[in-house]
Amino acid sequence: MLRVGDKAACMACRNLVSTNMGVRFRVPLQKLHPLSRAIHHRYSGNSNPQRPPHRAAARYFTSMSRLPMRPPKPPPGSGGRGHQQQRNFWAIRLAARLLKLRYILLGSAVGGGYTAKKTYEEWKDMLPDFSEYNWVIPDFVWELSNQIDLDKLTKALPEIEEIVKLLPDFDKIGENFSFLKSLLSSGVSLGSEVKGASGLHLLLETTGDPPLKATDSSAAAKQDASDKQYKKPSDKEKFDQLQEELLRTQLKYQRMLERLEKENKELRKVVLQKDDKGIHQRKVKKSLIDLYSEVLDILSDYDANYNTQDHLPRVVVVGDQSAGKTSVLEMIAQARIFPRGSGEMMTRSPVKVTLSEGPHHVAMFKDSGREFDLTKEEDLAALRHEIELRMRKSVKAGQTVSCETISLSVKGPGIQRMVLVDLPGVISTVTAGMAADTKDTIFSISRAYMQNPNAIILCIQDGSVDAERSIVTDLVSQMDPQGKRTIFVLTKVDLAEKNLASPNRIQQIVEGKLFPMKALGYFAVVTGKGSSGESIDSIKDYEEDFFQNSRLLKDGMLKAHQVTTKNLSLAVSDCFWKMVRESVEQQADVFKASRFNLETEWKNNYPRLRELDRNELFEKAKNEILDEVISLSQVTPQHWEAILQKKMWERVSTHVIENIYLPAAQTMDSGTFNTTVDIKLKQWTDKQLPYKALEVAWETLQEEFARFMAEYKGKDQDDIFDKLKEAVKDESIKRHKWNERAMDSLRVIQHNALEDRSITDKPQWDAAIMFMEETLHSRLKDTDSVIRDMVGPGWTQRWMNWTSRTPDQHVRNETKNELERLLKLHDEHTAYLANDEVTTVRKNLEARSVEVDPVLIKDTWHQLYRRHFLQKALSHCNLCKRGFYYYQRHFVDSELECNDVVLFWRIQRMLVITGNTLRQQLTNTEVRRLEKNVKEVLEDFGEDQEKKTHLITGRRVQLAEDLKKVREIQEKLEAFIEALHKEK
């Protein structure tokens, strides 16, 4: 931009003008101002003599100044040329000066702005920092200030005409005032009516209205004229009209306040909803009442018997049965949330209800995440059903009521913040179907809650029944004789007004003159017409209509602040928070001292152990048990098979020897032996063998599980878990069921194994002979032991141990000797003793003066022949060690027959295959199923608090439990106290 006001530009212009006037200066073109150079280049090449460069420059500067100037007239005779030059010269000088003035103003404005900004910054730095006081104004106020529509707010306010209409008629009041004043001066007494009028008289005097002058003749004349025009009303009618007018005025103001409160409630609901959706990007904090309710919940879990240290305030709702306790609580909560019945007991356990304000009207249990929408009838029905189920579940068998507390929270717009506990109604008689101790249990529960010195007692009295029939008033007066924390509520006032012959009795009740108990305040409420289908809104409308038309208010028996459940809830909430602020810090100090004592005891008794409560100990034991179960999967297949084969043979060896081998071998015929063995093996496999095998496998799994648990116990395991582990093991084994389909497959496998008779190599043959020798030696040893017991000690034992035979043993010894001689004579004797042989033996014994019974002879023969046969079988087994060659080549005519070795090989092979099959089933299926059962048992035990308490016991556990609870309570209380101070 060219600065045409510069000095160089002016000098350039003067040079051009001077050049035109005849004074020629030679100035180089490079030294000219840029503006002058531009003008020179533009007009130096102009061929028109009529438009010289200096005239064009003057016109150019004149146009840039933008000042509309009228050129002066040229003098006569000049022809206009000299005057035109003089006009152009003054125009340029004026434009330059004006441009200079503009830059001066611009520079002044810039400098002044900078100075003002610097001064503002200095003042701002001197001001104190108010950022730490931002909490005074809530966040939603800033948002609300941006969202409030002032036009809508202006329209919502009442018009001045409506307010004027609501004002009383002061002319009538002055007229009534003069009338009442004349009555007072004349000494007329109107009882209670005059008392009310005198109060009004005092009220009018305090308002500052000037009294009527008696000397005003014109006013007196007008009054006389008006008295002549109409009949003067009576004193009673005059007073009734005055009181009705005052009541109507009060009700009008009350409606206006309610309307404004309703609009405020809707506005707060909108703000809370927007805040709930996350408009404010701040961390969500729990409300004050929620923090306090959490403390009460922890205390309730800490000690179900209501420890005397728990002196935190709550509102305890007590009353006679069917007095309307639940209805009052529902009106405060603004929802029909409790189960209802006609005359029967519905509240069977204490119900703690935490009331707080929120955007939506919802309810939720402490231990459940489900929200019940209280604006929907189906959710209300579900909530009532759930409360009833929880009450019945908490009642133990044989009882009617329970002391377990059901915790419920209710949120909604406009609900007063407090914690109430609804107790079972007090009864005077135990009816049929109730436990015998129901009455005493209800009294003990009520006393336990009311003996808290900081508990607010909300005493509910049925106004429709005679006051003398009340039971709860005596109980409350015993727990709070001075009435410092009791609020008395008279319900069903509509029925009381209708039925009572003397309404003054209601006035005596609410004034505290009828009952011996004392209270902080007295309230009268109406909770509906008695129908279970009534809604909260309809009940409120009914209550408001009743008190508007009730004589109790018109006659001054009740005061306006003593009626409606709304006023009751406000009063109870104020009293509750006042009690909380006065006592909560003291209770926090009590728990702090208790925590110090418990920590000192732990350090002295268990200095090297962690403070693990019952749940933490259970989790530790759970991990150890699961590790032990997992260890079962690490057992080697060889170990499983060896154990299974050994236990399997121990289980079936008796049956194999006694029922298969001995009967077949004693036939003394090779063909008969094989046929008998095949038949008996087939029967055994079909009926008994698979069942025996599965029993063995299941017992083996149990023993291995117990062995691992015992081994783990030795590795620095805490003995506090022994009872729990034993219970888990027993319950897991009890729940375990073996797969039934495995039995069918096992039967087929065993049957195929026993049918095979082909021994393929010499090691298998030698293994079968060794297995047979071990079995026969074991049986022979058992048989010798039985025979020794039968015949008594031998000669050496009698002399060494100074013992002798009994008569029965002497007879058996003589019988044994006689039968041994018979076996020596007949080495190939069969297993059965013939009758003539029995007779011969008996006669030989009788010849030696030994009387013996034939049954005893046969019994002794059985054992002797068994021993004789086993000895011969062992001898034959030694011969068969070299008989594999004959077996392999199928020498039928050979004298060496080893069918018994083949039998034992078949049994041994069946044991190996069965062990392998059971091992596969154990490792692949049953161990995993057992692990699953153990996990299920641990989960069930973990959910059963009583089970854990029974299985994990000891002073160490209880001390850790108390420490955890006391610390948690103290931390919650400190957080609540901090939030309470911030709210103040």
NORFENDA-V193462 format. One record per backbone hydrogen bond with DSSP energy under -1.0 kcal/mol. CO is the residue of the C=O (numbers start at 1). NH is the residue of the N-H. If there is no record, write none. Layout:
CO;NH / CO;NH
This chain:
2;4 / 3;6 / 6;10 / 7;11 / 8;12 / 9;13 / 10;14 / 11;15 / 12;16 / 13;17 / 14;18 / 15;19 / 16;20 / 17;21 / 18;23 / 29;32 / 33;37 / 34;38 / 35;39 / 36;40 / 37;41 / 38;42 / 39;43 / 40;44 / 43;46 / 48;51 / 52;56 / 53;57 / 54;58 / 55;59 / 56;60 / 57;61 / 58;62 / 59;63 / 60;64 / 61;65 / 67;69 / 75;78 / 80;84 / 81;85 / 82;86 / 83;87 / 84;88 / 85;89 / 86;90 / 87;91 / 88;92 / 89;93 / 90;94 / 91;95 / 92;96 / 93;97 / 94;98 / 95;99 / 96;100 / 97;101 / 98;102 / 99;103 / 100;104 / 101;105 / 102;106 / 103;107 / 104;108 / 105;109 / 106;110 / 107;111 / 108;112 / 109;113 / 110;114 / 111;115 / 112;116 / 113;117 / 114;118 / 115;119 / 116;120 / 117;121 / 118;122 / 119;123 / 120;124 / 121;125 / 122;126 / 130;133 / 131;134 / 133;136 / 134;137 / 139;143 / 140;144 / 141;145 / 143;147 / 144;148 / 149;153 / 150;154 / 151;155 / 152;156 / 153;157 / 159;163 / 160;164 / 161;165 / 162;166 / 168;170 / 169;173 / 170;174 / 171;175 / 172;176 / 173;177 / 174;178 / 175;179 / 176;180 / 177;181 / 178;182 / 179;183 / 180;184 / 181;185 / 182;186 / 183;188 / 190;193 / 191;195 / 192;196 / 193;197 / 194;198 / 195;199 / 196;200 / 197;201 / 198;202 / 199;203 / 200;204 / 201;205 / 202;206 / 205;208 / 215;217 / 216;220 / 217;221 / 218;222 / 219;223 / 220;224 / 221;225 / 222;226 / 223;227 / 224;228 / 225;229 / 226;230 / 234;238 / 235;239 / 236;240 / 237;241 / 238;242 / 239;243 / 240;244 / 241;245 / 242;246 / 243;247 / 244;248 / 245;249 / 246;250 / 247;251 / 248;252 / 249;253 / 250;254 / 251;255 / 252;256 / 253;257 / 254;258 / 255;259 / 256;260 / 257;261 / 258;262 / 259;263 / 260;264 / 261;265 / 262;266 / 263;267 / 264;268 / 265;269 / 266;270 / 267;271 / 268;272 / 269;273 / 270;274 / 271;275 / 272;276 / 273;277 / 274;279 / 275;278 / 280;282 / 287;291 / 288;292 / 289;293 / 290;294 / 291;295 / 292;296 / 293;297 / 294;298 / 295;299 / 296;300 / 297;301 / 298;302 / 299;303 / 303;306 / 307;310 / 309;311 / 314;456 / 315;421 / 316;458 / 317;423 / 318;460 / 319;426 / 320;323 / 324;328 / 325;329 / 326;330 / 327;331 / 328;332 / 329;333 / 330;334 / 330;335 / 335;337 / 341;343 / 348;402 / 350;406 / 351;422 / 352;408 / 353;420 / 354;410 / 355;418 / 356;412 / 360;362 / 361;374 / 362;411 / 363;372 / 364;409 / 365;368 / 372;363 / 373;376 / 376;380 / 377;381 / 378;382 / 379;383 / 380;384 / 381;385 / 382;386 / 383;387 / 384;388 / 385;389 / 386;390 / 387;391 / 388;392 / 389;393 / 390;394 / 391;395 / 396;399 / 406;352 / 407;366 / 408;354 / 409;364 / 410;356 / 411;362 / 412;415 / 418;355 / 419;315 / 420;353 / 421;317 / 422;351 / 426;321 / 431;434 / 435;438 / 437;441 / 438;442 / 439;443 / 440;444 / 441;445 / 442;446 / 443;447 / 444;448 / 445;449 / 446;450 / 447;451 / 452;455 / 456;316 / 457;487 / 458;318 / 459;489 / 461;491 / 466;469 / 467;470 / 471;475 / 472;476 / 473;477 / 474;478 / 475;479 / 476;480 / 485;457 / 486;520 / 487;459 / 488;523 / 489;461 / 490;525 / 491;463 / 492;496 / 493;497 / 494;498 / 495;499 / 496;500 / 502;505 / 503;506 / 503;507 / 504;508 / 505;509 / 506;510 / 507;511 / 508;513 / 508;514 / 509;512 / 521;488 / 523;490 / 524;564 / 525;493 / 531;534 / 535;539 / 536;540 / 537;541 / 538;542 / 539;543 / 540;544 / 541;545 / 542;546 / 543;547 / 544;548 / 545;549 / 550;554 / 551;555 / 552;557 / 552;558 / 559;562 / 560;563 / 562;524 / 564;568 / 565;569 / 566;570 / 567;571 / 568;572 / 569;573 / 570;574 / 571;575 / 572;576 / 573;577 / 574;578 / 575;579 / 576;580 / 577;581 / 578;582 / 579;583 / 580;584 / 583;587 / 584;588 / 585;589 / 586;590 / 587;591 / 588;592 / 589;593 / 590;594 / 591;595 / 592;596 / 593;597 / 594;598 / 595;599 / 596;600 / 597;601 / 598;602 / 599;603 / 600;604 / 601;605 / 602;606 / 610;612 / 613;617 / 614;618 / 615;619 / 616;620 / 617;621 / 618;622 / 619;623 / 620;624 / 621;625 / 622;626 / 623;627 / 624;628 / 625;629 / 626;630 / 627;631 / 629;632 / 630;633 / 631;634 / 632;635 / 636;640 / 637;641 / 638;642 / 639;643 / 640;644 / 641;645 / 642;646 / 643;647 / 644;648 / 645;649 / 646;650 / 647;651 / 648;652 / 649;653 / 652;656 / 653;657 / 654;658 / 655;659 / 656;661 / 657;662 / 660;664 / 661;665 / 662;666 / 664;667 / 665;668 / 669;673 / 670;674 / 671;675 / 672;676 / 673;677 / 674;678 / 675;679 / 676;680 / 677;681 / 678;682 / 679;683 / 680;684 / 681;685 / 682;686 / 683;687 / 684;688 / 684;689 / 688;692 / 689;693 / 690;694 / 691;695 / 692;696 / 693;697 / 694;698 / 695;699 / 696;700 / 697;701 / 698;702 / 699;703 / 700;704 / 701;705 / 702;706 / 703;707 / 704;708 / 705;709 / 706;710 / 707;711 / 708;712 / 709;713 / 712;715 / 713;717 / 714;716 / 718;721 / 719;722 / 721;725 / 722;726 / 723;727 / 724;728 / 725;729 / 726;730 / 727;731 / 728;732 / 729;733 / 730;734 / 731;735 / 732;736 / 740;743 / 741;745 / 742;746 / 743;747 / 744;748 / 745;749 / 746;750 / 747;751 / 748;752 / 749;753 / 750;754 / 751;755 / 761;765 / 762;766 / 763;767 / 764;768 / 765;769 / 766;770 / 767;771 / 768;772 / 769;773 / 770;774 / 771;775 / 772;776 / 773;777 / 774;778 / 775;779 / 776;780 / 777;781 / 778;782 / 779;783 / 780;784 / 781;785 / 782;786 / 783;787 / 784;788 / 785;789 / 786;790 / 787;791 / 788;792 / 794;798 / 795;799 / 796;800 / 797;801 / 806;810 / 807;811 / 808;812 / 809;813 / 810;814 / 811;815 / 812;816 / 813;817 / 814;818 / 815;819 / 816;820 / 817;821 / 818;822 / 819;823 / 820;824 / 821;825 / 822;826 / 826;829 / 834;838 / 835;839 / 836;840 / 837;841 / 838;842 / 839;843 / 840;844 / 841;845 / 842;846 / 843;847 / 845;850 / 846;849 / 853;857 / 854;858 / 855;859 / 856;860 / 857;861 / 858;862 / 859;863 / 860;864 / 861;865 / 862;866 / 863;867 / 864;868 / 865;869 / 866;870 / 867;871 / 868;872 / 869;873 / 870;874 / 871;875 / 872;876 / 873;877 / 874;878 / 875;879 / 876;880 / 879;882 / 880;883 / 883;887 / 884;888 / 885;889 / 886;891 / 890;892 / 898;902 / 899;903 / 900;904 / 901;905 / 902;906 / 903;907 / 904;908 / 905;909 / 906;910 / 907;911 / 908;912 / 909;913 / 910;914 / 911;915 / 912;916 / 913;917 / 914;918 / 915;919 / 916;920 / 917;921 / 918;922 / 919;923 / 920;924 / 921;925 / 921;926 / 922;927 / 925;929 / 926;930 / 927;931 / 928;932 / 929;933 / 930;934 / 931;935 / 932;936 / 933;937 / 934;938 / 935;939 / 936;940 / 937;941 / 938;942 / 939;943 / 940;944 / 944;948 / 945;949 / 946;950 / 947;951 / 948;952 / 954;958 / 955;959 / 956;960 / 957;961 / 958;962 / 959;963 / 960;964 / 961;965 / 962;966 / 963;967 / 964;968 / 965;969 / 966;970 / 967;971 / 968;972 / 969;973 / 970;974 / 971;975 / 972;976 / 973;977 / 974;978 / 975;979 / 976;980 / 977;981 / 978;982 / 979;983 / 980;984
